[in-house]
């Protein structure tokens, strides 16, 4: 199975607004990361952000 990297903006765990470009990642926030706000075009670095293609 191929692994496809998602951008934060495409993940259902990211709550940014497209016009703001930045938003909170629910995965990072729930884990307690101090830096949980990401850019929408950032490659998702969370396991839940990877899907088979």
KOLDO-463959 format. One line per 4 residues: their letters; for each residue x, y, z of N, C-alpha, C. Coordinates in nm, 3 decimals. Last residue first. Layout:
N
a	X:Y:Z:X:Y:Z:X:Y:Z; ...
//
This chain:
53
xxxx	-0.294:0.481:-0.051:-0.340:0.527:-0.180:-0.336:0.421:-0.283; -0.353:0.535:0.299:-0.312:0.448:0.189:-0.370:0.497:0.058; -0.254:0.829:0.475:-0.356:0.738:0.426:-0.298:0.653:0.314; -0.168:1.012:0.759:-0.121:0.936:0.643:-0.229:0.836:0.603
xxxx	-0.243:1.126:0.990:-0.249:1.210:0.871:-0.203:1.139:0.745; -0.190:0.960:1.195:-0.330:0.967:1.152:-0.346:1.051:1.026; 0.084:1.019:1.234:0.043:0.890:1.176:-0.100:0.895:1.122; 0.186:1.349:1.139:0.119:1.261:1.234:0.077:1.132:1.164
xxxx	0.271:1.548:0.976:0.373:1.460:1.031:0.316:1.367:1.139; 0.164:1.691:0.677:0.121:1.634:0.804:0.227:1.535:0.852; 0.330:1.962:0.546:0.309:1.818:0.532:0.274:1.762:0.669; 0.159:2.273:0.536:0.260:2.190:0.603:0.228:2.043:0.577
xxxx	-0.039:2.437:0.450:0.038:2.368:0.346:0.152:2.284:0.403; -0.140:2.554:0.686:-0.223:2.463:0.608:-0.148:2.384:0.502; 0.075:2.553:0.966:0.037:2.615:0.839:-0.040:2.512:0.758; -0.036:2.499:1.307:0.044:2.469:1.188:-0.008:2.547:1.068
xxxx	-0.019:2.488:1.652:-0.071:2.563:1.538:0.022:2.541:1.420; 0.110:2.369:1.858:0.009:2.289:1.789:-0.057:2.363:1.674; 0.354:2.368:2.056:0.337:2.426:1.922:0.239:2.339:1.844; 0.331:2.212:2.280:0.327:2.357:2.297:0.304:2.427:2.164
xxxx	0.123:1.925:2.291:0.235:1.994:2.230:0.221:2.145:2.251; -0.080:1.767:2.391:-0.020:1.865:2.480:0.101:1.936:2.425; -0.240:1.604:2.249:-0.120:1.543:2.303:-0.049:1.638:2.400; -0.429:1.782:2.156:-0.471:1.681:2.253:-0.352:1.614:2.320
xxxx	-0.265:1.924:1.972:-0.325:1.992:2.086:-0.364:1.892:2.195; -0.203:1.734:1.777:-0.095:1.795:1.854:-0.149:1.861:1.982; -0.467:1.683:1.686:-0.381:1.574:1.735:-0.272:1.630:1.825; -0.562:1.929:1.594:-0.626:1.867:1.710:-0.540:1.755:1.769
xxxx	-0.385:2.204:1.510:-0.393:2.060:1.481:-0.449:1.994:1.607; -0.507:2.531:1.431:-0.464:2.431:1.529:-0.483:2.288:1.477; -0.370:2.724:1.155:-0.477:2.674:1.238:-0.426:2.568:1.333; -0.316:2.954:0.884:-0.270:2.883:1.003:-0.390:2.835:1.083
xxxx	-0.457:3.073:0.672:-0.341:2.990:0.642:-0.288:2.912:0.761; -0.685:3.224:0.655:-0.591:3.254:0.763:-0.457:3.184:0.741; -0.833:3.117:0.450:-0.787:3.254:0.432:-0.687:3.295:0.541; -0.895:2.862:0.548:-0.809:2.876:0.430:-0.756:3.017:0.414
xxxx	-0.861:2.809:0.892:-0.940:2.869:0.786:-0.848:2.894:0.668; -0.805:2.499:1.066:-0.765:2.631:1.018:-0.864:2.681:0.915; -0.807:2.251:1.210:-0.918:2.345:1.213:-0.877:2.486:1.175; -0.751:1.911:1.149:-0.696:2.047:1.143:-0.810:2.146:1.130
xxxx	-0.844:1.661:1.114:-0.803:1.695:1.251:-0.745:1.836:1.259; -0.880:1.604:0.851:-1.001:1.637:0.927:-0.970:1.668:1.073; -0.648:1.754:0.624:-0.674:1.660:0.734:-0.799:1.703:0.811; -0.580:1.947:0.447:-0.662:1.837:0.396:-0.702:1.737:0.504
xxxx	-0.410:2.121:0.576:-0.540:2.172:0.534:-0.635:2.063:0.485; -0.173:1.969:0.600:-0.258:1.993:0.718:-0.399:2.036:0.678; -0.148:1.733:0.336:-0.120:1.866:0.388:-0.213:1.887:0.506; -0.045:1.392:0.349:-0.148:1.495:0.341:-0.091:1.629:0.385
xxxx	0.131:1.152:0.166:0.137:1.257:0.268:0.026:1.359:0.244; 0.059:0.819:0.125:0.042:0.951:0.065:0.043:1.055:0.177; 0.194:0.508:0.068:0.168:0.609:0.170:0.167:0.745:0.102; 0.058:0.216:-0.086:0.135:0.340:-0.098:0.096:0.438:0.012
x	0.085:-0.118:0.000:0.000:0.000:0.000:0.089:0.124:0.000
//
